[in-house]
Amino acid sequence: MKKMIVMAIVMVAIVACSGGNKKSTADSKASASIDGAKIYKSNCMLCHGDDGKLGLNNSKDLTVSKLTKEERIDIITNGKNTMVGFSSLLDEDEIKAVADYTFTLK
């Protein structure tokens, strides 16, 4: 229980420190390419690990996930269980880029 509370505090701190500079979809499309790996490493690696297998705070092993791209986008956007949603931090294109990147972790 104590570990869950500590992880919840860490996740809140990460979200708070990530900044609130949500880009508009138009801004995202203006950029040549969105680096899903970089976004993953900034926001997801703490719990899922660099290789997607860490499992910290009960996070899923992304290397064996059978979720579709749409399901991954939904979870990244809205969160699930102890995972927070990233809709307030990432725009739609960035979330899609992260979802695409997670498929490379297999």
Number of C-alpha atoms within 10 A of each C-alpha: 6 7 9 13 11 12 16 16 12 13 19 13 11 14 17 11 9 13 10 11 10 13 15 13 12 9 11 15 11 9 8 7 11 16 12 19 19 14 17 22 14 12 19 18 18 19 20 22 17 14 14 24 18 17 14 15 18 13 19 16 18 20 15 12 14 10 12 11 15 11 12 21 21 18 20 21 20 14 15 12 9 13 18 16 17 20 17 14 19 22 18 17 19 23 24 21 19 25 23 16 16 20 18 12 15 12
